[in-house]
Amino acid sequence: MVLPNEFQNHSLLLYYKGDISALTLFAQHENGSVCLPEPLPPLSSILQEESGYSSKVSVHPAVLVQGVNQLLNLDNDLLVGEAGYCEYVDTPKGIITVYMARFKLLDPPHKLMQTLGYRLRTLPELRGRPPTEMELLRRAYVKVMES
């Protein structure tokens, strides 16, 4: 798969949060990864805040959402970038910036995501993912619950 340029050093977590029930689900690809469009490389680790790293030039999350919409052939009004979530992951290929996008739907889009090779899963169902993905999910969950 040829990835759009905006994903060269960026990744996206997709999630659904119920407005009434607060049910929170994350999109997991059939390959097991929660990072979109590709899994993080082996030996990846989250950069700690004290590392002082910050991206000087970055892609706005809205550009990534637009790229995901095109990549997955989704309607442009299904996802919205999540403000305030930005994590940096150190990989053997360089630093990847991870953002998050939320489905703007009343009900979880289970069938739609299944047709695209994804499943929507709760955090406990995602146990066993690589430690870096689990830490990204933990931080994402904290962000979601705080907002």
C-alpha positions in Angstrom: 0.0 0.0 0.0 1.3 3.4 -1.0 0.7 5.9 1.9 -0.1 9.5 1.4 2.9 11.8 2.2 1.2 13.2 5.3 1.6 9.8 6.9 5.4 9.6 6.4 6.1 10.4 10.0 2.6 10.5 11.5 0.1 8.0 12.7 -3.5 8.2 13.9 -5.6 6.4 16.5 -9.3 6.2 15.7 -11.8 6.0 18.5 -15.5 6.2 19.2 -17.0 7.6 22.5 -20.7 7.4 23.3 -22.0 10.7 24.3 -24.5 9.2 26.8 -22.8 6.0 28.0 -19.1 7.1 27.7 -18.4 3.7 26.0 -15.0 4.2 24.5 -13.9 2.0 21.6 -10.6 2.0 19.6 -10.2 0.9 16.0 -8.0 -2.2 15.7 -6.8 -3.4 12.2 -7.0 -7.1 11.4 -3.2 -7.1 11.7 -3.7 -6.3 15.4 -2.4 -2.7 15.4 -4.3 0.3 16.6 -2.1 2.7 14.7 -3.3 3.9 11.3 -2.4 3.5 8.6 0.5 1.1 9.6 1.6 -0.6 12.7 4.5 0.9 14.6 7.8 -0.7 13.8 9.3 -3.2 16.3 11.5 -1.6 19.0 9.4 1.6 19.1 9.0 3.5 22.3 7.2 6.6 23.5 9.4 9.6 24.0 9.1 10.9 27.6 8.1 14.5 28.1 11.4 15.2 29.8 13.2 14.3 26.5 12.5 17.8 25.3 11.6 16.7 21.8 9.0 18.7 19.9 8.3 18.6 16.3 9.2 21.9 14.6 7.3 21.2 11.5 4.3 19.0 11.7 1.1 18.0 9.9 -2.1 19.3 11.4 -4.4 16.4 12.6 -7.1 17.6 10.2 -4.8 16.8 7.3 -4.3 13.3 8.7 -8.1 12.9 9.1 -8.6 13.9 5.5 -5.9 11.4 4.4 -7.6 8.6 6.4 -10.9 9.5 4.8 -9.3 9.2 1.4 -7.4 6.0 2.3 -10.4 4.2 3.7 -12.9 5.9 1.4 -14.9 7.4 4.3 -17.3 10.3 4.2 -15.6 13.6 5.2 -17.9 14.2 8.1 -17.3 10.9 10.0 -14.1 11.9 11.9 -12.8 14.9 13.8 -9.3 15.4 15.0 -9.0 15.3 18.8 -7.4 18.5 20.1 -4.7 18.1 22.8 -3.6 14.6 22.0 -0.1 14.4 20.5 2.4 11.7 21.4 5.9 11.2 19.9 7.2 7.7 19.3 10.8 6.9 18.7 11.2 4.2 16.1 14.2 2.8 14.2 13.0 4.8 11.2 12.8 8.1 13.1 10.2 10.0 15.3 6.5 9.4 14.5 3.9 11.8 15.8 0.7 10.1 16.8 -2.6 12.0 16.9 -6.2 10.8 17.6 -9.5 11.2 15.7 -13.0 10.6 16.9 -16.0 9.2 15.1 -18.8 11.8 15.2 -21.6 9.3 15.3 -24.4 8.5 17.7 -23.7 4.7 17.5 -20.4 2.9 17.0 -19.7 2.2 13.3 -19.1 -1.6 13.8 -20.3 -2.8 10.4 -18.5 0.0 8.5 -15.2 -0.7 10.2 -15.5 -4.5 9.7 -15.9 -3.9 6.0 -12.6 -2.0 6.1 -10.7 -4.7 8.0 -11.0 -3.1 11.5 -12.9 -3.9 14.7 -13.9 -1.5 17.4 -12.5 -2.7 20.7 -12.6 -1.6 24.4 -9.4 -1.0 26.1 -9.5 -4.4 28.0 -10.0 -6.2 24.7 -6.8 -4.7 23.4 -4.6 -6.1 26.2 -1.6 -7.9 24.8 -0.7 -5.3 22.2 3.0 -4.2 22.2 3.9 -2.0 25.2 4.2 1.2 23.1 0.7 0.8 21.7 -0.7 0.0 25.1 0.9 3.2 26.5 -0.5 5.2 23.6 -3.9 3.7 24.3 -3.6 4.4 28.0 -2.8 8.1 27.4 -5.5 8.3 24.8 -8.1 6.9 27.2 -7.0 9.4 29.9 -7.4 12.2 27.4 -10.9 11.0 26.4 -12.1 10.6 29.9 -10.8 14.0 30.9 -12.5 15.8 28.1 
